[in-house]
């Protein structure tokens, strides 16, 4: 099955159209353009880096990301990855980053998948969930099965999980919508991204498919990754000794990284090397009323 992709205009229109499902926008600030994280490194103790668009584009390593992580570590700064990539658990993601030249440890990676697994250990344990959109491993916790591709399998599910959409397409999307129209059920989403940057294209991620399904079926999904607060609560629990005023988030998307960081009390550097590559990033941020603390070409 081909990897689902999307053009920038559709992805941006989707982010704008579904802003009502996102956290409230923070007060406006006037962004300061900087050369990268090292220009402001003395102000912060912990640097929270997005992966796609900051450290890599798909399997393409961003050299500036490698240089920045090495420089931050040399300066004695704490570094972690806060990612919506829910395709693998932290040890597997750390191994993937090591193959790209980074030295992240599993405990330095916080993701929506971890928040989902915590959720499945709570009240959600009572629900028989059906995992959609990925051939990756089943999340731990709760009662989770994998869709066998049948309409009967959709009908029997008590709720639906989305981690990634690597093997999703419009035909399966239509079948899911039809099932939800027959009977509304909860939808949990570990990766709220509408899109993520690769070297030559943008992927169509769970946010693109789930928001459209929610519009069609008249339901409200529960999102667990950036920009939603639960993944930031997990971040703060991981680094309880660092005041929020001493944390800088770095990301490439106004609706995930800027909104998520600033609505949780963090300064944020928006880079132009990912989702907004080749675009007028500041104009788009002003259009969406989602302005970062800092703006840079790369990390």
Protein Blocks (a to p, Z undefined) as FASTA:
>chain_A
ZZddddfklmmmmmmmmmmmpccddddddddddfbjklmmmmpmbdcddfehplpghjbc
cfklmmmmmmmmmnopacddddfbfkbcfklmmmmmmmnopacdfklpccfklmmmmmmm
mmmlmpccddehiabdcdeeijddddehiaklmmmpgbdcdfblmlgcfklmmmmmmmmm
mogcddddfblcfbdcdfkbccddfklmmmmmmmmnopacddfbdcbfklmmmmmmmmmm
bcfklcccddfbfklmmmmmmmnopacdddfklmmgoiafklmmmmnopacfbdcfbZZ
